[in-house]
């Protein structure tokens, strides 16, 4: 399985991603749920970008956000990683 490169420091500063680590787990979930609440039902969730590395913590966070939003996800991590890859691609499509 290939892993996405870690977010560069410049990206982390511009997006505030480096500040996310200071939040409790539940606060991270709440924040991402709030951000994704208005996402179209068939649109990718922003938490897909945080789960990009495929590590257990990122996948758990994405699963918890999706569950809170009533979004079905694949049961297996392998299938979820394939779905996340497709969602990340959707974020990079030109508007």
Backbone as a printed PyTorch tensor [residue, N CA C, xyz], in Angstrom:
tensor([[[  0.8490,  -1.1600,   0.0000],
         [  0.0000,   0.0000,   0.0000],
         [  0.9000,   1.2300,   0.0000]],

        [[  0.6140,   2.1870,  -0.8920],
         [  1.3980,   3.4170,  -0.8980],
         [  0.8050,   4.4000,   0.0980]],

        [[  1.6670,   5.2040,   0.6150],
         [  1.2250,   6.1890,   1.5940],
         [  1.3490,   7.5670,   0.9850]],

        [[  0.4270,   8.4460,   1.3490],
         [  0.5040,   9.8260,   0.8850],
         [  1.6430,  10.5140,   1.6200]],

        [[  2.3130,  11.4490,   0.9570],
         [  3.3850,  12.1520,   1.6540],
         [  2.8150,  12.9980,   2.7830]],

        [[  3.5880,  13.1970,   3.8320],
         [  3.0800,  14.0290,   4.9180],
         [  2.8520,  15.4460,   4.4240]],

        [[  1.9020,  16.1070,   5.0340],
         [  1.6060,  17.4890,   4.6440],
         [  2.8220,  18.3630,   4.9130]],

        [[  3.1350,  19.2050,   3.9660],
         [  4.3090,  20.0610,   4.1390],
         [  4.0120,  21.1360,   5.1860]],

        [[  5.0460,  21.6390,   5.8410],
         [  4.8490,  22.6440,   6.8830],
         [  4.1090,  23.8870,   6.3910]],

        [[  4.3820,  24.3090,   5.1540],
         [  3.6950,  25.5010,   4.6160],
         [  2.1890,  25.2650,   4.5170]],

        [[  1.8050,  24.0760,   4.0220],
         [  0.3920,  23.7140,   3.9320],
         [ -0.2340,  23.6940,   5.3270]],

        [[  0.4840,  23.1200,   6.2880],
         [ -0.0290,  23.0440,   7.6530],
         [ -0.2690,  24.4360,   8.2300]],

        [[  0.6410,  25.3620,   7.9850],
         [  0.4740,  26.7280,   8.4940],
         [ -0.6960,  27.4240,   7.8220]],

        [[ -0.7900,  27.3040,   6.5040],
         [ -1.8400,  27.9990,   5.7610],
         [ -3.2350,  27.4960,   6.1180]],

        [[ -3.3610,  26.2160,   6.3770],
         [ -4.6790,  25.6370,   6.6410],
         [ -5.0080,  25.5300,   8.1230]],

        [[ -4.0160,  25.7150,   8.9540],
         [ -4.2480,  25.5280,  10.3770],
         [ -4.1650,  24.0750,  10.7980]],

        [[ -3.7580,  23.2090,   9.8720],
         [ -3.6710,  21.7810,  10.1720],
         [ -2.7640,  21.5080,  11.3600]],

        [[ -1.7170,  22.3070,  11.5050],
         [ -0.8120,  22.0940,  12.6350],
         [ -1.4940,  22.3780,  13.9660]],

        [[ -2.5470,  23.1650,  13.9690],
         [ -3.2910,  23.4610,  15.1920],
         [ -4.2510,  22.3320,  15.5660]],

        [[ -4.6160,  21.5110,  14.6040],
         [ -5.5680,  20.4340,  14.8580],
         [ -5.0470,  19.4610,  15.9070]],

        [[ -3.7500,  19.2510,  15.9400],
         [ -3.1520,  18.3340,  16.9070],
         [ -3.3460,  18.7670,  18.3450]],

        [[ -3.6410,  20.0180,  18.5540],
         [ -3.8450,  20.5360,  19.9150],
         [ -5.2370,  20.2490,  20.4550]],

        [[ -6.1260,  19.8450,  19.5800],
         [ -7.5010,  19.5640,  19.9970],
         [ -7.6160,  18.1470,  20.5450]],

        [[ -8.5860,  17.9540,  21.4200],
         [ -8.8770,  16.5970,  21.8720],
         [ -9.4990,  15.8270,  20.7080]],

        [[ -9.5180,  14.5170,  20.8260],
         [-10.0910,  13.6910,  19.7650],
         [-11.5350,  14.0820,  19.4970]],

        [[-12.3220,  14.2100,  20.5540],
         [-13.7430,  14.5530,  20.3860],
         [-13.9080,  15.9320,  19.7440]],

        [[-13.0330,  16.8900,  20.0960],
         [-13.1010,  18.2080,  19.4770],
         [-12.7650,  18.1390,  17.9890]],

        [[-11.8230,  17.2840,  17.6200],
         [-11.4880,  17.0960,  16.2030],
         [-12.7080,  16.5660,  15.4510]],

        [[-13.3590,  15.5630,  16.0420],
         [-14.5490,  14.9930,  15.4100],
         [-15.6160,  16.0650,  15.2660]],

        [[-15.8760,  16.8170,  16.3270],
         [-16.8960,  17.8720,  16.2900],
         [-16.5870,  18.9160,  15.2210]],

        [[-15.3320,  19.3300,  15.1360],
         [-14.9300,  20.3270,  14.1510],
         [-15.1510,  19.8070,  12.7320]],

        [[-14.7100,  18.5860,  12.4820],
         [-14.8630,  18.0240,  11.1420],
         [-16.3270,  17.7630,  10.7950]],

        [[-17.1250,  17.3780,  11.7610],
         [-18.5580,  17.2040,  11.5220],
         [-19.1720,  18.5510,  11.1500]],

        [[-18.7980,  19.5980,  11.8540],
         [-19.3230,  20.9300,  11.5510],
         [-18.9220,  21.3770,  10.1430]],

        [[-17.6810,  21.1210,   9.7790],
         [-17.1910,  21.5010,   8.4540],
         [-17.9110,  20.7150,   7.3640]],

        [[-18.1100,  19.4260,   7.5810],
         [-18.6890,  18.5600,   6.5520],
         [-20.2110,  18.4920,   6.5750]],

        [[-20.8320,  19.1300,   7.5200],
         [-22.2960,  19.0590,   7.6320],
         [-22.9860,  19.5420,   6.3530]],

        [[-22.4080,  20.5160,   5.6690],
         [-23.0300,  21.0570,   4.4600],
         [-22.4880,  20.4210,   3.1760]],

        [[-21.6350,  19.4280,   3.3050],
         [-21.1100,  18.7280,   2.1300],
         [-22.2420,  17.9390,   1.4710]],

        [[-22.2760,  17.9880,   0.1580],
         [-23.3050,  17.2340,  -0.5770],
         [-23.2330,  15.7570,  -0.1810]],

        [[-24.3830,  15.0930,  -0.1140],
         [-24.4020,  13.6840,   0.2970],
         [-23.4800,  12.7810,  -0.5240]],

        [[-23.2560,  13.1250,  -1.7790],
         [-22.3650,  12.3060,  -2.6070],
         [-20.9770,  12.9350,  -2.7460]],

        [[-20.7340,  14.0150,  -1.9970],
         [-19.4420,  14.6870,  -2.0610],
         [-18.4450,  14.1160,  -1.0750]],

        [[-17.1690,  14.3460,  -1.3500],
         [-16.1380,  13.8380,  -0.4380],
         [-16.0970,  14.6300,   0.8660]],

        [[-15.7910,  13.9500,   1.9370],
         [-15.6590,  14.6010,   3.2430],
         [-14.2430,  15.1330,   3.3980]],

        [[-14.1100,  16.2900,   4.0420],
         [-12.7890,  16.8640,   4.2770],
         [-11.9310,  15.9560,   5.1480]],

        [[-12.5520,  15.1770,   6.0060],
         [-11.7660,  14.2740,   6.8500],
         [-11.0350,  13.2220,   6.0170]],

        [[-11.4460,  13.0330,   4.7590],
         [-10.7250,  12.1100,   3.8770],
         [ -9.2860,  12.5690,   3.6770]],

        [[ -9.0660,  13.8720,   3.6950],
         [ -7.7110,  14.3850,   3.5350],
         [ -6.8550,  14.0680,   4.7510]],

        [[ -7.4560,  14.0600,   5.9280],
         [ -6.7010,  13.7420,   7.1410],
         [ -6.4240,  12.2550,   7.2630]],

        [[ -7.2440,  11.4580,   6.6160],
         [ -7.0560,  10.0110,   6.6650],
         [ -6.1530,   9.5390,   5.5240]],

        [[ -5.5800,  10.4840,   4.8000],
         [ -4.8040,  10.1750,   3.5980],
         [ -3.6210,   9.2540,   3.8520]],

        [[ -3.0270,   9.3340,   5.0220],
         [ -1.8530,   8.5050,   5.2800],
         [ -2.2110,   7.0450,   5.4990]],

        [[ -3.4770,   6.7740,   5.7970],
         [ -3.9080,   5.4030,   6.0180],
         [ -3.5490,   4.8700,   7.3900]],

        [[ -3.0820,   5.7480,   8.2820],
         [ -2.7610,   5.2680,   9.6290],
         [ -4.0460,   5.0360,  10.4130]],

        [[ -3.9550,   4.2440,  11.4450],
         [ -5.1340,   3.8440,  12.2180],
         [ -5.8750,   5.0450,  12.8020]],

        [[ -5.1440,   6.0370,  13.2860],
         [ -5.7840,   7.2110,  13.8950],
         [ -6.5830,   7.9990,  12.8570]],

        [[ -6.0120,   8.1890,  11.6680],
         [ -6.7070,   8.9180,  10.6060],
         [ -7.9440,   8.1880,  10.1280]],

        [[ -7.8350,   6.8700,   9.9780],
         [ -8.9850,   6.0840,   9.5520],
         [-10.0870,   6.1140,  10.6030]],

        [[ -9.7030,   6.0040,  11.8650],
         [-10.6980,   6.0570,  12.9530],
         [-11.4090,   7.4070,  12.9570]],

        [[-10.6480,   8.4780,  12.8020],
         [-11.2350,   9.8140,  12.7790],
         [-12.2280,   9.9380,  11.6250]],

        [[-11.8220,   9.4980,  10.4490],
         [-12.7130,   9.5640,   9.2860],
         [-13.9630,   8.7180,   9.5090]],

        [[-13.7930,   7.5220,  10.0530],
         [-14.9540,   6.6630,  10.3240],
         [-15.9140,   7.3240,  11.3110]],

        [[-15.3740,   7.9400,  12.3570],
         [-16.2370,   8.5700,  13.3560],
         [-16.9750,   9.7730,  12.7830]],

        [[-16.2980,  10.5580,  11.9640],
         [-16.9490,  11.7100,  11.3250],
         [-18.0470,  11.2220,  10.3850]],

        [[-17.7330,  10.2550,   9.5510],
         [-18.7200,   9.7240,   8.6030],
         [-19.9240,   9.1300,   9.3320]],

        [[-19.6620,   8.4140,  10.4150],
         [-20.7630,   7.8210,  11.1830],
         [-21.6680,   8.9020,  11.7600]],

        [[-21.0790,   9.9580,  12.2930],
         [-21.8740,  11.0580,  12.8630],
         [-22.7150,  11.7580,  11.7980]],

        [[-22.2300,  11.7300,  10.5600],
         [-22.9550,  12.3700,   9.4640],
         [-23.8820,  11.4000,   8.7300]],

        [[-23.9270,  10.1530,   9.2090],
         [-24.7920,   9.1590,   8.5770],
         [-24.2900,   8.6930,   7.2190]],

        [[-22.9870,   8.7790,   7.0070],
         [-22.3940,   8.3490,   5.7410],
         [-21.9280,   6.9060,   5.8660]],

        [[-22.3950,   6.0350,   5.0000],
         [-21.9220,   4.6390,   5.0370],
         [-20.4820,   4.5510,   4.5450]],

        [[-19.7140,   3.6740,   5.1500],
         [-18.3330,   3.4400,   4.7560],
         [-18.0920,   1.9420,   4.6230]],

        [[-17.1200,   1.5690,   3.8010],
         [-16.7600,   0.1520,   3.7330],
         [-16.3020,  -0.3590,   5.0930]],

        [[-16.5340,  -1.6160,   5.3560],
         [-16.1490,  -2.2250,   6.6220],
         [-14.6410,  -2.4390,   6.6910]],

        [[-14.0640,  -2.9310,   5.6160],
         [-12.6280,  -3.2400,   5.6420],
         [-11.7940,  -1.9830,   5.4100]],

        [[-10.6420,  -1.9360,   6.0550],
         [ -9.7410,  -0.8040,   5.8760],
         [ -9.2390,  -0.7160,   4.4370]],

        [[ -9.0080,  -1.8490,   3.8080],
         [ -8.5300,  -1.8440,   2.4180],
         [ -9.5480,  -1.1840,   1.4940]],

        [[-10.8270,  -1.5320,   1.6640],
         [-11.8730,  -0.9180,   0.8470],
         [-12.0270,   0.5630,   1.1840]],

        [[-11.8930,   0.8970,   2.4540],
         [-11.9820,   2.2960,   2.8550],
         [-10.8440,   3.0970,   2.2360]],

        [[ -9.6480,   2.5490,   2.2250],
         [ -8.5160,   3.2580,   1.6250],
         [ -8.7330,   3.5000,   0.1400]],

        [[ -9.3420,   2.5520,  -0.5540],
         [ -9.6670,   2.7630,  -1.9760],
         [-10.6710,   3.9000,  -2.1250]],

        [[-11.6730,   3.9290,  -1.2530],
         [-12.6720,   4.9970,  -1.2980],
         [-12.0210,   6.3480,  -0.9920]],

        [[-11.1500,   6.3810,   0.0060],
         [-10.4670,   7.6270,   0.3600],
         [ -9.6110,   8.1420,  -0.7960]],

        [[ -8.9840,   7.2390,  -1.5000],
         [ -8.1820,   7.6260,  -2.6560],
         [ -9.0580,   8.3140,  -3.6960]],

        [[-10.2320,   7.7620,  -3.9420],
         [-11.1670,   8.3670,  -4.8990],
         [-11.6490,   9.7300,  -4.4010]],

        [[-11.9010,   9.8440,  -3.0960],
         [-12.3570,  11.1250,  -2.5480],
         [-11.2610,  12.1760,  -2.6360]],

        [[-10.0230,  11.7900,  -2.3630],
         [ -8.9180,  12.7520,  -2.4880],
         [ -8.7850,  13.2200,  -3.9280]],

        [[ -8.9770,  12.3130,  -4.8750],
         [ -8.9310,  12.6910,  -6.2910],
         [-10.0320,  13.7050,  -6.6010]],

        [[-11.1950,  13.5070,  -6.0280],
         [-12.3160,  14.4430,  -6.2500],
         [-11.9740,  15.8480,  -5.7590]],

        [[-11.2070,  15.9470,  -4.6830],
         [-10.8060,  17.2670,  -4.1830],
         [ -9.8710,  17.9830,  -5.1520]],

        [[ -9.1440,  17.2260,  -5.9550],
         [ -8.1630,  17.8230,  -6.8510],
         [ -8.7180,  18.0940,  -8.2490]],

        [[ -9.9630,  17.7510,  -8.4830],
         [-10.5760,  18.0340,  -9.7920],
         [-10.7360,  19.5410,  -9.9520]],

        [[-10.5450,  20.0290, -11.1710],
         [-10.7410,  21.4720, -11.3870],
         [-12.2210,  21.8290, -11.2400]],

        [[-12.4410,  22.9790, -10.7220],
         [-13.8290,  23.4480, -10.5480],
         [-14.3080,  23.8610, -11.8840]]])
